[in-house]
Amino acid sequence: MNKKKWTTEETCKLIELYRESPILWDAKNLNHKNKFKTADALKEIAFTFNTDSSEIDRKLKNLYSQYTRERRNYKAMKKSGAGKEFHAKWFGYELMSFLQDKNKPRKTREFGLDECQ
């Protein structure tokens, strides 16, 4: 299928459906690594937009890239002291803010030698 032309309204709806499908973005979700279930979730979203799942996957990757670019800009401005003035230029930044902890490292527990024996 050819590349779909996405309107702002459709993109906002896609982000909303993506947020409602944590299987696609939340590594803590038990089925996140289940290829069949994630494929089903993508197909379900694709059906909503009358397109195929590869188009949805492509669009979601592009949206995530844009979100991380905006987030990087925010962090750079915050570091320089201008972070209070930050207003994202991209309309999807706030909508995708649920992903801000997506790749945050988990805390690890340190074990002493006594506990291992």
N, CA, C and O atoms as a GROMACS GRO file, in nm:
protein
  468
    1MET      N    1   0.083  -0.118   0.000
    1MET     CA    2   0.000   0.000   0.000
    1MET      C    3   0.088   0.125   0.000
    1MET      O    4   0.194   0.126   0.062
    2ASN      N    5   0.045   0.229  -0.070
    2ASN     CA    6   0.120   0.354  -0.074
    2ASN      C    7   0.119   0.423   0.061
    2ASN      O    8   0.036   0.395   0.148
    3LYS      N    9   0.214   0.516   0.075
    3LYS     CA   10   0.218   0.593   0.198
    3LYS      C   11   0.090   0.672   0.214
    3LYS      O   12   0.043   0.736   0.120
    4LYS      N   13   0.036   0.668   0.331
    4LYS     CA   14  -0.087   0.741   0.362
    4LYS      C   15  -0.053   0.886   0.392
    4LYS      O   16   0.049   0.915   0.455
    5LYS      N   17  -0.137   0.976   0.348
    5LYS     CA   18  -0.125   1.118   0.384
    5LYS      C   19  -0.201   1.136   0.515
    5LYS      O   20  -0.322   1.117   0.520
    6TRP      N   21  -0.131   1.173   0.618
    6TRP     CA   22  -0.189   1.184   0.752
    6TRP      C   23  -0.229   1.328   0.781
    6TRP      O   24  -0.148   1.420   0.764
    7THR      N   25  -0.351   1.348   0.826
    7THR     CA   26  -0.394   1.480   0.872
    7THR      C   27  -0.355   1.492   1.020
    7THR      O   28  -0.324   1.392   1.085
    8THR      N   29  -0.357   1.613   1.070
    8THR     CA   30  -0.326   1.636   1.211
    8THR      C   31  -0.427   1.562   1.299
    8THR      O   32  -0.391   1.503   1.400
    9GLU      N   33  -0.552   1.566   1.259
    9GLU     CA   34  -0.658   1.499   1.335
    9GLU      C   35  -0.634   1.347   1.340
    9GLU      O   36  -0.648   1.285   1.445
   10GLU      N   37  -0.599   1.289   1.226
   10GLU     CA   38  -0.572   1.144   1.221
   10GLU      C   39  -0.450   1.109   1.305
   10GLU      O   40  -0.448   1.007   1.374
   11THR      N   41  -0.348   1.194   1.299
   11THR     CA   42  -0.227   1.170   1.377
   11THR      C   43  -0.257   1.173   1.526
   11THR      O   44  -0.207   1.090   1.602
   12CYS      N   45  -0.338   1.268   1.568
   12CYS     CA   46  -0.378   1.277   1.710
   12CYS      C   47  -0.456   1.152   1.751
   12CYS      O   48  -0.436   1.099   1.861
   13LYS      N   49  -0.543   1.105   1.664
   13LYS     CA   50  -0.621   0.984   1.692
   13LYS      C   51  -0.528   0.862   1.701
   13LYS      O   52  -0.545   0.776   1.788
   14LEU      N   53  -0.429   0.856   1.611
   14LEU     CA   54  -0.332   0.746   1.614
   14LEU      C   55  -0.255   0.746   1.746
   14LEU      O   56  -0.236   0.641   1.807
   15ILE      N   57  -0.211   0.862   1.790
   15ILE     CA   58  -0.138   0.871   1.917
   15ILE      C   59  -0.226   0.824   2.032
   15ILE      O   60  -0.180   0.755   2.122
   16GLU      N   61  -0.352   0.862   2.029
   16GLU     CA   62  -0.447   0.820   2.132
   16GLU      C   63  -0.463   0.668   2.134
   16GLU      O   64  -0.461   0.606   2.241
   17LEU      N   65  -0.478   0.608   2.017
   17LEU     CA   66  -0.492   0.462   2.008
   17LEU      C   67  -0.363   0.392   2.052
   17LEU      O   68  -0.368   0.286   2.115
   18TYR      N   69  -0.250   0.450   2.019
   18TYR     CA   70  -0.120   0.397   2.059
   18TYR      C   71  -0.109   0.399   2.212
   18TYR      O   72  -0.066   0.300   2.272
   19ARG      N   73  -0.147   0.510   2.274
   19ARG     CA   74  -0.143   0.522   2.420
   19ARG      C   75  -0.233   0.417   2.486
   19ARG      O   76  -0.201   0.365   2.593
   20GLU      N   77  -0.344   0.386   2.422
   20GLU     CA   78  -0.438   0.288   2.476
   20GLU      C   79  -0.395   0.144   2.451
   20GLU      O   80  -0.462   0.050   2.494
   21SER      N   81  -0.282   0.125   2.381
   21SER     CA   82  -0.228  -0.009   2.352
   21SER      C   83  -0.089  -0.024   2.412
   21SER      O   84   0.009  -0.028   2.337
   22PRO      N   85  -0.077  -0.033   2.543
   22PRO     CA   86   0.056  -0.041   2.606
   22PRO      C   87   0.137  -0.163   2.562
   22PRO      O   88   0.259  -0.165   2.581
   23ILE      N   89   0.072  -0.261   2.506
   23ILE     CA   90   0.146  -0.377   2.455
   23ILE      C   91   0.249  -0.334   2.350
   23ILE      O   92   0.350  -0.401   2.331
   24LEU      N   93   0.222  -0.222   2.282
   24LEU     CA   94   0.311  -0.175   2.176
   24LEU      C   95   0.428  -0.091   2.228
   24LEU      O   96   0.532  -0.085   2.162
   25TRP      N   97   0.414  -0.028   2.342
   25TRP     CA   98   0.518   0.064   2.387
   25TRP      C   99   0.572   0.040   2.528
   25TRP      O  100   0.678   0.092   2.561
   26ASP      N  101   0.503  -0.035   2.610
   26ASP     CA  102   0.544  -0.054   2.749
   26ASP      C  103   0.620  -0.186   2.766
   26ASP      O  104   0.560  -0.293   2.761
   27ALA      N  105   0.750  -0.176   2.786
   27ALA     CA  106   0.834  -0.296   2.800
   27ALA      C  107   0.796  -0.378   2.923
   27ALA      O  108   0.831  -0.496   2.930
   28LYS      N  109   0.727  -0.318   3.018
   28LYS     CA  110   0.685  -0.391   3.138
   28LYS      C  111   0.558  -0.472   3.114
   28LYS      O  112   0.521  -0.556   3.196
   29ASN      N  113   0.492  -0.450   3.002
   29ASN     CA  114   0.372  -0.525   2.967
   29ASN      C  115   0.412  -0.670   2.938
   29ASN      O  116   0.507  -0.695   2.863
   30LEU      N  117   0.342  -0.763   2.996
   30LEU     CA  118   0.378  -0.905   2.981
   30LEU      C  119   0.379  -0.952   2.836
   30LEU      O  120   0.455  -1.043   2.802
   31ASN      N  121   0.296  -0.894   2.751
   31ASN     CA  122   0.287  -0.937   2.611
   31ASN      C  123   0.366  -0.849   2.515
   31ASN      O  124   0.354  -0.864   2.393
   32HIS      N  125   0.446  -0.757   2.568
   32HIS     CA  126   0.520  -0.664   2.483
   32HIS      C  127   0.612  -0.735   2.382
   32HIS      O  128   0.629  -0.688   2.270
   33LYS      N  129   0.669  -0.846   2.422
   33LYS     CA  130   0.761  -0.919   2.333
   33LYS      C  131   0.692  -1.029   2.253
   33LYS      O  132   0.757  -1.099   2.176
   34ASN      N  133   0.563  -1.044   2.270
   34ASN     CA  134   0.487  -1.144   2.196
   34ASN      C  135   0.453  -1.086   2.058
   34ASN      O  136   0.365  -1.002   2.044
   35LYS      N  137   0.525  -1.133   1.956
   35LYS     CA  138   0.510  -1.078   1.820
   35LYS      C  139   0.368  -1.091   1.766
   35LYS      O  140   0.320  -1.003   1.695
   36PHE      N  141   0.302  -1.199   1.800
   36PHE     CA  142   0.166  -1.221   1.748
   36PHE      C  143   0.068  -1.120   1.808
   36PHE      O  144  -0.016  -1.064   1.737
   37LYS      N  145   0.080  -1.097   1.938
   37LYS     CA  146  -0.012  -1.004   2.003
   37LYS      C  147   0.016  -0.860   1.964
   37LYS      O  148  -0.076  -0.780   1.948
   38THR      N  149   0.144  -0.825   1.948
   38THR     CA  150   0.175  -0.689   1.905
   38THR      C  151   0.130  -0.668   1.761
   38THR      O  152   0.082  -0.560   1.726
   39ALA      N  153   0.146  -0.770   1.678
   39ALA     CA  154   0.099  -0.760   1.539
   39ALA      C  155  -0.053  -0.742   1.534
   39ALA      O  156  -0.104  -0.665   1.454
   40ASP      N  157  -0.123  -0.814   1.620
   40ASP     CA  158  -0.269  -0.800   1.628
   40ASP      C  159  -0.308  -0.659   1.670
   40ASP      O  160  -0.404  -0.601   1.616
   41ALA      N  161  -0.235  -0.603   1.765
   41ALA     CA  162  -0.265  -0.466   1.812
   41ALA      C  163  -0.242  -0.366   1.699
   41ALA      O  164  -0.320  -0.272   1.682
   42LEU      N  165  -0.135  -0.385   1.621
   42LEU     CA  166  -0.108  -0.296   1.508
   42LEU      C  167  -0.217  -0.310   1.401
   42LEU      O  168  -0.261  -0.210   1.344
   43LYS      N  169  -0.260  -0.433   1.375
   43LYS     CA  170  -0.365  -0.456   1.275
   43LYS      C  171  -0.496  -0.390   1.316
   43LYS      O  172  -0.567  -0.334   1.233
   44GLU      N  173  -0.525  -0.395   1.445
   44GLU     CA  174  -0.647  -0.334   1.496
   44GLU      C  175  -0.645  -0.182   1.474
   44GLU      O  176  -0.745  -0.122   1.433
   45ILE      N  177  -0.530  -0.121   1.500
   45ILE     CA  178  -0.516   0.023   1.477
   45ILE      C  179  -0.523   0.052   1.327
   45ILE      O  180  -0.586   0.149   1.285
   46ALA      N  181  -0.457  -0.031   1.247
   46ALA     CA  182  -0.456  -0.012   1.102
   46ALA      C  183  -0.597  -0.017   1.045
   46ALA      O  184  -0.631   0.059   0.955
   47PHE      N  185  -0.678  -0.107   1.097
   47PHE     CA  186  -0.817  -0.120   1.051
   47PHE      C  187  -0.893   0.012   1.071
   47PHE      O  188  -0.973   0.051   0.987
   48THR      N  189  -0.867   0.079   1.182
   48THR     CA  190  -0.932   0.206   1.213
   48THR      C  191  -0.904   0.310   1.104
   48THR      O  192  -0.990   0.392   1.072
   49PHE      N  193  -0.782   0.306   1.048
   49PHE     CA  194  -0.742   0.405   0.948
   49PHE      C  195  -0.747   0.351   0.805
   49PHE      O  196  -0.703   0.417   0.711
   50ASN      N  197  -0.803   0.231   0.789
   50ASN     CA  198  -0.815   0.171   0.657
   50ASN      C  199  -0.680   0.166   0.584
   50ASN      O  200  -0.668   0.205   0.468
   51THR      N  201  -0.580   0.117   0.655
   51THR     CA  202  -0.446   0.103   0.598
   51THR      C  203  -0.386  -0.027   0.652
   51THR      O  204  -0.452  -0.100   0.725
   52ASP      N  205  -0.262  -0.054   0.616
   52ASP     CA  206  -0.199  -0.178   0.666
   52ASP      C  207  -0.111  -0.150   0.788
   52ASP      O  208  -0.075  -0.036   0.816
   53SER      N  209  -0.077  -0.256   0.857
   53SER     CA  210  -0.002  -0.242   0.982
   53SER      C  211   0.140  -0.188   0.959
   53SER      O  212   0.196  -0.124   1.048
   54SER      N  213   0.198  -0.214   0.842
   54SER     CA  214   0.333  -0.162   0.816
   54SER      C  215   0.331  -0.009   0.807
   54SER      O  216   0.426   0.057   0.848
   55GLU      N  217   0.222   0.047   0.756
   55GLU     CA  218   0.208   0.193   0.751
   55GLU      C  219   0.194   0.250   0.892
   55GLU      O  220   0.252   0.354   0.923
   56ILE      N  221   0.120   0.182   0.978
   56ILE     CA  222   0.103   0.225   1.117
   56ILE      C  223   0.237   0.218   1.188
   56ILE      O  224   0.275   0.310   1.261
   57ASP      N  225   0.310   0.109   1.169
   57ASP     CA  226   0.440   0.091   1.232
   57ASP      C  227   0.536   0.202   1.186
   57ASP      O  228   0.607   0.259   1.269
   58ARG      N  229   0.538   0.232   1.057
   58ARG     CA  230   0.623   0.338   1.002
   58ARG      C  231   0.589   0.472   1.065
   58ARG      O  232   0.677   0.547   1.107
   59LYS      N  233   0.460   0.503   1.072
   59LYS     CA  234   0.416   0.631   1.127
   59LYS      C  235   0.450   0.642   1.275
   59LYS      O  236   0.494   0.747   1.321
   60LEU      N  237   0.430   0.535   1.350
   60LEU     CA  238   0.461   0.538   1.494
   60LEU      C  239   0.611   0.558   1.517
   60LEU      O  240   0.650   0.628   1.610
   61LYS      N  241   0.694   0.497   1.435
   61LYS     CA  242   0.839   0.516   1.448
   61LYS      C  243   0.876   0.661   1.420
   61LYS      O  244   0.959   0.719   1.490
   62ASN      N  245   0.814   0.720   1.317
   62ASN     CA  246   0.839   0.860   1.286
   62ASN      C  247   0.794   0.952   1.400
   62ASN      O  248   0.864   1.046   1.436
   63LEU      N  249   0.677   0.923   1.455
   63LEU     CA  250   0.626   1.004   1.566
   63LEU      C  251   0.718   0.994   1.688
   63LEU      O  252   0.744   1.094   1.755
   64TYR      N  253   0.765   0.874   1.716
   64TYR     CA  254   0.854   0.856   1.831
   64TYR      C  255   0.986   0.931   1.809
   64TYR      O  256   1.040   0.990   1.902
   65SER      N  257   1.037   0.927   1.687
   65SER     CA  258   1.160   1.001   1.655
   65SER      C  259   1.141   1.150   1.677
   65SER      O  260   1.226   1.217   1.735
   66GLN      N  261   1.029   1.202   1.630
   66GLN     CA  262   0.999   1.343   1.648
   66GLN      C  263   0.985   1.377   1.796
   66GLN      O  264   1.035   1.480   1.842
   67TYR      N  265   0.919   1.291   1.871
   67TYR     CA  266   0.902   1.313   2.014
   67TYR      C  267   1.038   1.317   2.085
   67TYR      O  268   1.062   1.406   2.167
   68THR      N  269   1.127   1.224   2.053
   68THR     CA  270   1.258   1.221   2.120
   68THR      C  271   1.341   1.344   2.081
   68THR      O  272   1.417   1.394   2.163
   69ARG      N  273   1.327   1.392   1.957
   69ARG     CA  274   1.396   1.515   1.916
   69ARG      C  275   1.349   1.634   2.001
   69ARG      O  276   1.430   1.711   2.052
   70GLU      N  277   1.217   1.647   2.016
   70GLU     CA  278   1.160   1.755   2.096
   70GLU      C  279   1.203   1.742   2.242
   70GLU      O  280   1.235   1.841   2.307
   71ARG      N  281   1.204   1.621   2.293
   71ARG     CA  282   1.243   1.597   2.432
   71ARG      C  283   1.389   1.635   2.455
   71ARG      O  284   1.424   1.693   2.557
   72ARG      N  285   1.474   1.601   2.358
   72ARG     CA  286   1.616   1.636   2.366
   72ARG      C  287   1.632   1.789   2.370
   72ARG      O  288   1.713   1.840   2.447
   73ASN      N  289   1.554   1.860   2.288
   73ASN     CA  290   1.558   2.007   2.289
   73ASN      C  291   1.517   2.061   2.426
   73ASN      O  292   1.579   2.153   2.478
   74TYR      N  293   1.412   2.002   2.483
   74TYR     CA  294   1.366   2.045   2.615
   74TYR      C  295   1.474   2.026   2.720
   74TYR      O  296   1.500   2.115   2.801
   75LYS      N  297   1.538   1.909   2.718
   75LYS     CA  298   1.643   1.881   2.817
   75LYS      C  299   1.761   1.977   2.800
   75LYS      O  300   1.819   2.021   2.900
   76ALA      N  301   1.796   2.009   2.676
   76ALA     CA  302   1.906   2.103   2.651
   76ALA      C  303   1.871   2.242   2.702
   76ALA      O  304   1.955   2.310   2.760
   77MET      N  305   1.747   2.284   2.680
   77MET     CA  306   1.705   2.416   2.728
   77MET      C  307   1.698   2.418   2.881
   77MET      O  308   1.733   2.518   2.944
   78LYS      N  309   1.654   2.309   2.939
   78LYS     CA  310   1.644   2.300   3.085
   78LYS      C  311   1.783   2.309   3.148
   78LYS      O  312   1.803   2.375   3.250
   79LYS      N  313   1.880   2.242   3.083
   79LYS     CA  314   2.017   2.242   3.132
   79LYS      C  315   2.077   2.383   3.126
   79LYS      O  316   2.153   2.423   3.214
   80SER      N  317   2.042   2.457   3.020
   80SER     CA  318   2.096   2.591   3.003
   80SER      C  319   2.025   2.695   3.089
   80SER      O  320   2.068   2.810   3.097
   81GLY      N  321   1.916   2.654   3.153
   81GLY     CA  322   1.842   2.746   3.238
   81GLY      C  323   1.722   2.808   3.170
   81GLY      O  324   1.647   2.884   3.232
   82ALA      N  325   1.703   2.778   3.043
   82ALA     CA  326   1.590   2.835   2.969
   82ALA      C  327   1.472   2.738   2.962
   82ALA      O  328   1.376   2.764   2.889
   83GLY      N  329   1.478   2.629   3.035
   83GLY     CA  330   1.375   2.526   3.030
   83GLY      C  331   1.237   2.572   3.070
   83GLY      O  332   1.137   2.516   3.024
   84LYS      N  333   1.229   2.675   3.156
   84LYS     CA  334   1.099   2.726   3.197
   84LYS      C  335   1.024   2.788   3.081
   84LYS      O  336   0.901   2.797   3.082
   85GLU      N  337   1.099   2.832   2.981
   85GLU     CA  338   1.040   2.899   2.866
   85GLU      C  339   1.005   2.801   2.753
   85GLU      O  340   0.956   2.843   2.649
   86PHE      N  341   1.030   2.674   2.772
   86PHE     CA  342   1.012   2.577   2.664
   86PHE      C  343   0.865   2.554   2.631
   86PHE      O  344   0.784   2.521   2.718
   87HIS      N  345   0.834   2.573   2.506
   87HIS     CA  346   0.703   2.539   2.452
   87HIS      C  347   0.730   2.462   2.323
   87HIS      O  348   0.782   2.518   2.227
   88ALA      N  349   0.694   2.336   2.321
   88ALA     CA  350   0.720   2.253   2.204
   88ALA      C  351   0.648   2.310   2.083
   88ALA      O  352   0.532   2.351   2.091
   89LYS      N  353   0.718   2.312   1.972
   89LYS     CA  354   0.658   2.362   1.847
   89LYS      C  355   0.572   2.254   1.783
   89LYS      O  356   0.480   2.283   1.707
   90TRP      N  357   0.602   2.130   1.814
   90TRP     CA  358   0.533   2.018   1.752
   90TRP      C  359   0.405   1.986   1.829
   90TRP      O  360   0.408   1.972   1.951
   91PHE      N  361   0.295   1.974   1.758
   91PHE     CA  362   0.164   1.952   1.820
   91PHE      C  363   0.154   1.821   1.899
   91PHE      O  364   0.075   1.812   1.992
   92GLY      N  365   0.232   1.722   1.863
   92GLY     CA  366   0.221   1.590   1.925
   92GLY      C  367   0.302   1.572   2.052
   92GLY      O  368   0.294   1.467   2.116
   93TYR      N  369   0.381   1.671   2.089
   93TYR     CA  370   0.471   1.654   2.204
   93TYR      C  371   0.394   1.621   2.332
   93TYR      O  372   0.426   1.523   2.400
   94GLU      N  373   0.296   1.701   2.366
   94GLU     CA  374   0.219   1.677   2.489
   94GLU      C  375   0.141   1.546   2.480
   94GLU      O  376   0.130   1.473   2.578
   95LEU      N  377   0.087   1.517   2.362
   95LEU     CA  378   0.009   1.394   2.344
   95LEU      C  379   0.094   1.269   2.367
   95LEU      O  380   0.044   1.167   2.415
   96MET      N  381   0.222   1.279   2.334
   96MET     CA  382   0.310   1.162   2.347
   96MET      C  383   0.391   1.163   2.476
   96MET      O  384   0.482   1.081   2.492
   97SER      N  385   0.361   1.254   2.565
   97SER     CA  386   0.439   1.263   2.689
   97SER      C  387   0.429   1.137   2.776
   97SER      O  388   0.510   1.117   2.866
   98PHE      N  389   0.331   1.052   2.748
   98PHE     CA  390   0.321   0.924   2.822
   98PHE      C  391   0.442   0.836   2.796
   98PHE      O  392   0.465   0.739   2.870
   99LEU      N  393   0.521   0.867   2.693
   99LEU     CA  394   0.639   0.787   2.660
   99LEU      C  395   0.766   0.837   2.727
   99LEU      O  396   0.873   0.779   2.706
  100GLN      N  397   0.758   0.942   2.808
  100GLN     CA  398   0.880   1.002   2.860
  100GLN      C  399   0.964   0.906   2.945
  100GLN      O  400   1.085   0.923   2.953
  101ASP      N  401   0.903   0.809   3.007
  101ASP     CA  402   0.979   0.713   3.088
  101ASP      C  403   0.999   0.579   3.017
  101ASP      O  404   1.039   0.481   3.079
  102LYS      N  405   0.970   0.575   2.888
  102LYS     CA  406   0.974   0.449   2.813
  102LYS      C  407   1.109   0.378   2.824
  102LYS      O  408   1.113   0.257   2.848
  103ASN      N  409   1.217   0.449   2.809
  103ASN     CA  410   1.349   0.386   2.811
  103ASN      C  411   1.429   0.421   2.936
  103ASN      O  412   1.552   0.413   2.936
  104LYS      N  413   1.359   0.460   3.040
  104LYS     CA  414   1.425   0.494   3.165
  104LYS      C  415   1.478   0.367   3.230
  104LYS      O  416   1.404   0.270   3.246
  105PRO      N  417   1.606   0.365   3.267
  105PRO     CA  418   1.661   0.245   3.331
  105PRO      C  419   1.594   0.216   3.464
  105PRO      O  420   1.561   0.307   3.540
  106ARG      N  421   1.574   0.090   3.491
  106ARG     CA  422   1.515   0.049   3.618
  106ARG      C  423   1.622   0.051   3.727
  106ARG      O  424   1.741   0.037   3.699
  107LYS      N  425   1.579   0.069   3.849
  107LYS     CA  426   1.673   0.064   3.961
  107LYS      C  427   1.716  -0.081   3.981
  107LYS      O  428   1.636  -0.174   3.967
  108THR      N  429   1.843  -0.098   4.015
  108THR     CA  430   1.894  -0.232   4.040
  108THR      C  431   1.917  -0.250   4.189
  108THR      O  432   1.938  -0.154   4.263
  109ARG      N  433   1.911  -0.372   4.229
  109ARG     CA  434   1.939  -0.404   4.369
  109ARG      C  435   2.081  -0.454   4.379
  109ARG      O  436   2.126  -0.535   4.297
  110GLU      N  437   2.151  -0.406   4.478
  110GLU     CA  438   2.287  -0.454   4.499
  110GLU      C  439   2.284  -0.560   4.608
  110GLU      O  440   2.225  -0.541   4.714
  111PHE      N  441   2.349  -0.669   4.581
  111PHE     CA  442   2.357  -0.778   4.678
  111PHE      C  443   2.497  -0.781   4.736
  111PHE      O  444   2.596  -0.770   4.664
  112GLY      N  445   2.503  -0.796   4.865
  112GLY     CA  446   2.633  -0.814   4.930
  112GLY      C  447   2.676  -0.959   4.916
  112GLY      O  448   2.596  -1.045   4.881
  113LEU      N  449   2.800  -0.984   4.940
  113LEU     CA  450   2.850  -1.121   4.930
  113LEU      C  451   2.780  -1.213   5.030
  113LEU      O  452   2.763  -1.332   5.002
  114ASP      N  453   2.740  -1.160   5.143
  114ASP     CA  454   2.673  -1.242   5.245
  114ASP      C  455   2.542  -1.300   5.191
  114ASP      O  456   2.506  -1.413   5.225
  115GLU      N  457   2.471  -1.224   5.110
  115GLU     CA  458   2.341  -1.268   5.060
  115GLU      C  459   2.353  -1.376   4.953
  115GLU      O  460   2.259  -1.452   4.932
  116CYS      N  461   2.467  -1.382   4.887
  116CYS     CA  462   2.485  -1.477   4.778
  116CYS      C  463   2.529  -1.614   4.828
  116CYS      O  464   2.520  -1.712   4.754
  117GLN      N  465   2.574  -1.624   4.948
  117GLN     CA  466   2.628  -1.751   4.997
  117GLN      C  467   2.524  -1.832   5.069
  117GLN      O  468   2.553  -1.942   5.116
   0.00000   0.00000   0.00000
